[in-house]
């Protein structure tokens, strides 16, 4: 099984923002630059706020194969911010994405975040009994993570958000072309 990355930053409004954050990572690794230097660089050059958010972004960009580590520093890869490549990496390299998509598979009307969260948490707990990695401790932590995954999946065209506006309940469902 390949490595799945867990950190998921707050989703931006568009892929241009992803490209902007990735572009802020140096193209060449610098043996004297530390993780903190890369985080500072993201905060200074993008809309990313704070070191913790920058560290989350760096890990997420690694999952999307836009950034890699070399000699304990980060460097930007030559990969473009291509929607199809991002979808593929997101599905295969970000933890819980396959489960989120499975949960949405059979819903034609869409599911609310709370329902998706409960089902993902139940399935994840079933799969990880006896394993040593840390799961989110509470429902609020799970809800934030799952909502972020849903919004990233929406940005990448894997999921459709419905009911947005006019006081409607927001629901998510799989994109028709992606099924």
Secondary structure as UniProt FT lines:
FT   HELIX           15..23
FT   TURN            31..32
FT   HELIX           35..45
FT   HELIX           51..63
FT   TURN            64..65
FT   STRAND          67..70
FT   TURN            71..72
FT   STRAND          73..76
FT   HELIX           83..93
FT   TURN            95..96
FT   HELIX           97..105
FT   HELIX           113..128
FT   TURN            129..130
FT   HELIX           139..155
FT   TURN            156..157
FT   STRAND          159..162
FT   TURN            166..167
FT   STRAND          171..174
FT   HELIX           176..178
//
